[in-house]
Amino acid sequence: MLQRAETAGERCGGPVLLAGLVLGLGVVELSSGALGQTSRFSLELLILLVLQLVGPMLVTLIAMALLLPRWLERCSKPHADWGPTVAASALVGALLLLLFLSAAIAGGVLASPRADLIAEVAEISRDLMLTDLLRSTLRAAVFLVVLCGWSLLRGRRRLQRNIAPALVSSDLMVEGLTLLLGLKLFWITAIDPLHLSASAP
């Protein structure tokens, strides 16, 4: 399981890092530049977006797009054990979320107009709530596990019907996106509602 998680993480790490860096740069540049907000507010907004809105969804979508061919290859084998693959996806989802958050904060700090980057990072670290981080990490892990299991199950059924792997992959991406949106909606309404209260300036 750890070996599969490492392989999957290596495949997904680069795109997730790039996505986090671009998001961090874009959000802080827009907020502190075009909207004229303070550096602190911009970074808090960035963390809010990553942890409660886009982080787990974006990480899961990137991971599914990159790992789906491997999942289809595994489910095409008649007696393959899916347990390690599904378990590894939970670890991959959690670690990728942490990687995405780190890259987003780094990009946000680089785009911040403040000159003291060390103080900026220290403030962000103090403001980052551990419970929010744990909830977001858990959400990313659960999302990727569900999509992995769904893709393995649906992929095997369709491959057994002799549907072309390219069509199976395309269909599963659309189904995965729909399922991911449904999971996100269910999570923020029934399990962990959004908390959008701003911190004190």
KEVEX-479291 format. One record per atom (N, C-alpha, C): x, y, z. Coordinates in steps of 0.001 Angstrom, whole numbers, plus 524288, in hexadecimal, padded with zeros to 5 digits. Example, Ala and Ser with C-alpha at 12.3 -4.5 7.8 and 13.67 -1.06 7.14 Angstrom:
! residues 2
833867E9C681E78
8300C7EE6C81E78
833907F31C81E78
832327F73681BA8
835667FBDC81BE4
832648001E81EBE
This chain:
! residues 201
803347FB5480000
800008000080000
8035C804E680000
8076C804FB80347
80AD28098680389
80DB980A5D7FE63
80F3E806087FBED
811EF8067F7F6F0
80E4E808D07F2C5
809718071D7F2B9
805AB809477EEFB
8048980EFB7F02E
8042E810477F528
8034B815B57F69F
807E08191F7F4ED
80C9E817217F58B
8113281A217F3F3
8113F81AFB7EE0B
81006816D47EB19
80FE08174A7E568
80BBB81B2D7E3AE
8071881AD77E602
802DE81E757E4A3
8043B824077E635
806B2824A87EABB
80831829D97EC76
80C3A82C5E7E8F2
80FEC8293A7E71B
813D082B467E37A
8114F82D0D7DE61
80D6382A377DCAB
80AC782B9D7D7CE
8077B830947D863
805248314E7DCE7
8018B835B27DDAB
8041D83A737E031
808A8839C27E297
80AF883DF27E5B3
80C10842EC7E2A1
80E628425E7DE00
80FCA846F17DADD
80B1A84A427D953
80725847F67D6D7
8028384B197D577
7FFCF84D917DA29
7FFA184ACA7DE91
7FD1D84CF97E336
800408519C7E54F
8056A8511D7E554
808B4855797E6FE
807E685A3E7E382
807DD859577DE6A
8072685DA67DABE
801D0860347DB6F
7FDBE85D067DC13
7F88085F277DCD0
7F82B862657E1D5
7FA7A8606C7E60D
7FA678635B7EAF3
7FD5A8687E7EA8F
801DC868617E7FC
804FB86D217E765
80213871397E437
7FFAC86F8B7DFEB
7FCC4873397DCA0
7F8098756D7DF88
7F545872147E261
7F0C2873F07E55F
7F268877E67E974
7F69D876BF7EC4B
7F87087A5B7F049
7FA0887F9C7EE0E
7FCFB87F837E9D1
7FE91884647E74A
7F9D9887707E558
7F638884B17E2D4
7F1BB887597E085
7EE22889C27E481
7ECD5886D07E89C
7E92A888C87EC84
7EB6B88D7D7EF6A
7F04188D257F120
7F2928917B7F416
7F37D896357F095
7F521895437EBC7
7F5F3899A67E82B
7F0D189C747E711
7ECB1899797E63B
7E79689BD97E537
7E58489EB87E9FD
7E5F489C427EE86
7E3B689E937F33D
7E6B68A3627F50D
7EBE28A2FD7F53B
7EF048A7587F73A
7F00A8AB7D7F31A
7EFC98A9F17EE17
7F0CE8ADB67E9EF
7EBDD8B0367E7E4
7E8DC8AD407E4E5
7E4388AF687E25C
7E0018B0FF7E644
7DF578ADFB7EA7A
7DB358AF187EE46
7DD048B27B7F2C8
7E2228B35D7F341
7E4328B6E07F735
7E3C98B4F47FCC5
7E3978AFD77FD94
7E3398ADAB802DB
7E8A28AD4C80554
7E8A68ACAD80A7F
7EDA08AC2F80D3C
7F01F8A6E280C1E
7F5268A69380D12
7F7F48A1B780C31
7F5DA89D6280FB3
7F4BD89EB281485
7F2C889AC981838
7ED7D898A38167A
7EA0289C27814DC
7E4E589A7181308
7E572896FA80E31
7E8E58986380AB0
7E99F89566805DF
7EB7588FDB80704
7EF1188F5980AAC
7F10888A2980BFD
7ECEA886F780EEB
7E9E9889848123F
7E5B2886BC814EE
7E18F884E981104
7E06D8882680D25
7DCC3886A68090D
7DED7881F480605
7E3E3881FF804FB
7E64787DA38022D
7E5BD8788C8053F
7E6DD878B480A42
7E6778740580D7C
7E0D58722480DC2
7DD2D875D780E2D
7D7A58746D80E3F
7D614871A580938
7D7CF873B1804C3
7D68B871447FFC1
7D8D586BD07FF55
7DDA486B2780111
7E0408661480097
7DDC98620F8042D
7DCFE8636C80915
7DB4485F9080CE8
7D56F85E6380C9B
7D23A8624980B6E
7CC998617A80BD1
7C9CB8615580695
7CC378632680269
7C964863697FD7C
7CBE18601C7F931
7D062861B07F73F
7D26385F487F26D
7D6A785B2E7F349
7D94585B4C7F7C5
7DDCE857ED7F884
7DCC4852227F7BF
7D97084FB97FAE7
7D88884A137FA52
7D6548488D7F502
7D2DC84BC57F2DE
7D09B84A897EDC1
7D4B184ABA7E974
7D7D184ED47E962
7DBB284F727E542
7DFE584B3A7E595
7E1A584A1D7EA56
7E589845FF7EB11
7E36E840B87E940
7DE9783F8F7EAB6
7DC3B83A8F7E92C
7DB9183A327E34A
7D9FE83E757E0D4
7D93183E697DB29
7DE5683DA47D840
7E26A8404F7D9FA
7E78C83FA47D784
7E97783A0D7D832
7E8EB837FA7DCFD
7EAB4832AB7DE08
7E7B482EAF7DAC9
7E29D82F587DA46
7DF8E82BA47D732
7E12B82BC87D17B
7E1F1830737CF60
7E375830EC7C9E5
7E8AF82E2D7C8D6
7EC4082E737CC96
7F16982C1F7CBCB
7F1A2826557CD28
7EE5B824997D0CE
7EEA181F337D2A1
7EAA581B9F7D014
7E6D381DCF7CD4E
7E2CB81A8F7CAF0
7E4F0816577C74B
7E8DB8176F7C3FC
7EB02813307C0C5
7ED2F80EA77C3FE
7EFAD80FDD7C862
7F1B880BAF7CBBE
7ED3F808A27CE3E
7E92280B597CFCB
7E4A8808AA7D215
7E21B8050A7CE19
7E18C806DB7C944
7DF36803947C53C
7E2A67FEE17C402
7E7B77FFB37C419
7EB477FB507C332
7EAAF7F7337C776
7E9F47F8FF7CC3D
7E9687F5487D093
7E4277F2727D063
7DFF07F5557CF27
7DAD87F2CE7CF33
7DA0A7EF4F7CA71
7DD757EFA67C697
7DD0C7EC2E7C20D
7DF1A7E6B97C338
7E2007E62E7C783
7E4037E10C7C901
7DFBA7DE097CBDE
7DED17D9217CA77
7DA477D6397CC7E
7DA0B7D5BF7D26E
7DE747D4997D4E9
7DE5E7D37B7DA88
7E1DC7D7457DD92
7E2317DC0B7DBD1
7E5807DFE07DE7C
7E30A7E1837E3AC
7E66F7E2507E789
7E4A67E4167ECB0
7E4757EA0C7ECAC
7DFBF7EC357ED63
7DF237F1D87ED3B
7E0387F4757F278
7E0907F1737F697
7E12B7F3B77FBCC
7E5C97F7697FC51
7EA8B7F5AA7FAE6
7EF0A7F9347FB5E
7EE8F7FE1D7F80B
7EC237FDA17F373
7EB848022C7F00F
7E7DE806317F282
7E381804627F4A0
7DFC5807F57F71D
7E22280A5D7FC04
7E4D0807337FF26
7E7418093A803E4
7EB8280D3280299
7EE8780C157FE8B
7F2A480FB97FCF8
7F05C814E97FB26
7EBC8814C37F8BB
7E9708199C7F6DE
7E7FF81D337FB6A
7E69281B027FFE0
7E56781E3F80476
7EA438212E8063E
7EEA081E748067F
7F383820EF80817
7F53C8250080421
7F4A2823B77FF25
7F6288275D7FB04
7F2DA82C527FB3F
7EDB382BB97FBE9
7EA4E8304A7FC2D
7EBBD833EC800A5
7ECC9831AD80537
7EE2E834E7809C3
7F35C837BD808F3
7F745834F480705
7FC6A8375B80649
7FC5F83B70801F8
7F96A83A6F7FDD4
7F91E83E437F9A0
7F6778434B7FB6E
7F2B0842D17FEE7
7F02C8478D800F5
7F41584AD580407
7F749848478073F
7FB4B84B1D80A29
7FF3F84D9F8067B
800A484AD88025C
8044384CF37FE82
801E6851A47FBAE
7FCF68512F7FA53
7FA338556D7F7AA
7F9E485A417FB29
7F89C8597280019
7F84885DD0803C7
7FD978607E80464
801BB85D6F804EB
806FB85FAF80588
8087F862EF800C8
8075A860DD7FC22
808A0863C07F758
80561868B57F6EA
8005F8686C7F863
7FD0286D0A7F823
7FEDF871487FBDE
8006186FC680098
802568739B8045C
80771875FC80267
80AE0872BB80030
80FCC874BF7FE1A
80EC9878A97F9B6
80B30877527F634
809DE87AFC7F20A
8076B87FF27F419
8040187F797F808
80192884157FA4E
805798879F7FCFD
8092C8854D7FFC5
80D2E8886B8026F
810A188B3A7FE75
811F5888997FA38
8152E88B107F630
8125588F9A7F38A
80D2888F337F30B
80A21893627F098
808A5897AF7F46C
80998896D37F973
8081C89AAF7FD5D
80B7F89F927FCDF
8092B8A4307FD80
80C468A9067FD20
80FE28A9F1801C7
80F1F8A70B805F5
8128B8A7B180A73
817FF8A5B580952
81BDA8A84180B8F
8214B8A6D080A82
8233C8A29180E33
8210E8A250812EE
822EB89E9D816DB
8202D899598161A
8226D895FD812E6
81FFB89100811B7
81FFA88D5A81666
8240388DA1819A7
8244388A2A81E32
81FCC88B60821F8
81EDE8905E82300
81A83891E08266C
8155089061823F8
81504890C881ECD
8103B88F5B81C14
80EFC8899A81CE5
812E78864581C36
81224880A981CE6
810D287F678228E
813558820D8263B
812488812182BC7
80CA68827E82D21
80AAA886CE82B03
805448884F82C12
8017588452829D8
8028A8829282522
7FF1987EBC822AF
7FF10879AA825CF
8039487816827AD
803EB8733C82AB1
800CF873AD82FB9
800DD878318322C
7FDCF878EB836F5
7F7F887902835CC
7F67787B388316C
7F0F587BBA8301F
7EE9A876AD82DFC
7F1E38732682C2F
7EFF586E55829CB
7EDCA86ABF82E04
7E8BF869D182DDC
7E629866A0831C8
7E718860DD830A5
7E8E385DF983491
7EA0E85877833E4
7E5348555383298
7E0C8856A88350C
7DBFD853BA833FF
7DA388547482E55
7DAA58593382C44
7D94185A20826CE
7DCC98570C82326
7E1CA856EF8247B
7E5828540882144
7E45484E3482150
7E31784C23825E5
7E1E08469682650
7DCE38453782369
7D8E784887823CC
7D4058478E820FC
7D4DC847A481B19
7D7E884B5C8194A
7D8E284BC2813AB
7DC1984726811C0
7DFE18457C814CE
7E310840F38135C
7DFBD83C098132F
7DC5C83B5B8170B
7D8D1836E281715
7D52F836FB8125E
7D34583B9E81105
7CFBD83C1D80C8E
7D26C83A7080783
7D74383C21806BF
7DA2083AA180205
7DAFD834BD801D2
7DC398326D80652
7DD1082CC58067F
7D814829CF80539
7D3B982B738078C
7CEBA828CF80691
7CD178296D800E0
7CDA882E1D7FEC2
7CC2682F0A7F954
7CF2582B707F59E
7D44482B0E7F65E
7D761827EA7F2BF
7D64A8221A7F371
7D541820647F839
7D3D481AEE7F923
7CEC5819927F64A
7CADF81CF97F6C2
7C5DB81BF87F437
7C68181BC97EE50
7C96481F787EC25
7CA2281F8F7E678
7CD5B81AEB7E49F
7D11E8194C7E7BA
7D43C814B97E651
7D0D380FD47E63F
7CDE680EFE7EA69
7CA7B80A727EA95
7C66A80A7A7E644
7C42280F027E542
7C04180F857E111
7C2B480E427DBC2
7C753810587DAD1
7C9E380F807D5CB
7CB5C809C77D507
7CD32807387D91D
7CE8F801B07D8B1
7C9BB7FE5E7D78C
7C5827FF7C7DA52
7C0BE7FC6E7D99F
7BE527FD4F7D442
7BD9C8022F7D2E4
7BB488036F7CDDC
7BED9801F57C954
7C3E9802BB7CA21
7C794801717C5FB
7C7A07FBA67C4C7
7C78D7F8617C8C6
7C7827F2B67C7D0
7C2957F1197C4DB
7BE197F31D7C678
7B9337F1A47C3DB
7B9447F3327BE1E
7BB467F7C57BCF8
7BB397F9937B790
7BF5C7F6DA7B441
7C3C87F5CC7B688
7C7CD7F2FC7B399
7C60A7ED6A7B26F
7C3217EB147B606
7C11B7E5D97B50E
7BD1D7E5C27B0A1
7BAC87EA397AF7C
7B71B7EA997AB19
7B9E97EC1A7A608
7BF207EBE07A62D
7C2647ECE67A192
7C1C67F27379F79
7C0E97F62C7A300
7C0E57FBA87A175
7C68F7FD877A135
7C7C0800B279D65
7CD178029179C9F
7CF11805637A182
7D3E3804467A339
7D5F9806CE7A7EE
7D5DF80CBE7A7AD
7D6B380EFA7A2FB
7D69A814AA7A28A
7D132816D17A3D3
7CD21814277A1F4
7C7CD815DA7A325
7C688815157A8E5
7C868810CF7AB22
7C79080FD27B0B7
7CA17814257B3F3
7CEDF815897B28F
7D1A18199D7B568
7CECA81ED77B4FD
7CD038202E7B054
7CA398251B7AF8F
7C524825397B2B3
7C236820F87B278
7BD46820BF7B55B
7BE2B821107BB3B
7C23381E707BD12
7C34081E747C2AE
7C4F1823D57C49D
7C7A3826CC7C157
7C91782C177C2EE
7C43B82F737C3B9
7C07782F097C021
7BBA5832077C0AF
7B88E830317C578
7B82B82B0B7C61B
7B56A828F77CAA4
7B82982A797CFB0
7BD5682A517CF99
7C05182BBD7D43A
7BF878316A7D5BE
7BF6B834E37D1E3
7BE8083A6A7D301
7B91083B357D554
7B5328389D7D314
7AFD78390B7D524
7AF83836F37DAB9
7B1EC832777DB91
7B1EC8302B7E0CB
7B4C7833A67E4AF
7B90F835FF7E2FF
7BC10839747E663
7B8E783E397E7F9
7B61E8407C7E450
7B2C9844F57E597
7AE7B843677E972
7AC3F83EC07E8A7
7A84E83CE27EC4F
7AA8583BF87F1B8
7AF31839C17F201
7B1BE838E97F70C
7B2DB83E0C7F9CE
7B4AE841DA7F6C7
7B5DB846F77F914
7B0ED849737FB47
7ACB7849497F847
7A7C984B937FA0D
7A5CE848D47FEF2
7A610843A37FEFB
7A451840B28038B
7A7B0841EF8084E
7ACC7842658077C
7B05D8434D80BDA
7AF5A8489880E63
7AEB384CB280B30
7AE31851F080D6C
7A8B08531580F60
7A4FC84FB180E2A
79FB3850868102F
79E5584CE4814B1
7A0438480F8148E
79EAA8443081870
7A2EA842CF81C66
7A7CE842EA81AC9
7ABFF8411181E38
7AEFB84592820B2
7B0E38492181D88
7B43484D5781F82
7B2CC8526881CBF
7AEC28552E81E8B
7AD2885A0E81BFB
7B19185E0E81BEF
7B17086167817F2
7B5728656A8176B
7B52E8694E81BED
7B9D486B1881DAE
7BA2D86F268219D
7BD24873AB81F2E
7BA53877D481DDB
7BCA887C0F81AF0
7BDA3880E481E3B
7BDA18806282355
7BE84884FF826A5
7C423886B78263C
7C4E888BAD82574
7CA2E88DD1824DD
7CCB688E9082A2D
7D1BD88E1082A54
7D49388EFD82F38
7D535894CD83035
7D68C895F6834E0
7D73589B7983639
7DBDD89DB98336A
7DBBC8A2B8831B2
7E0118A51582EEA
7E4AD8A5E98328C
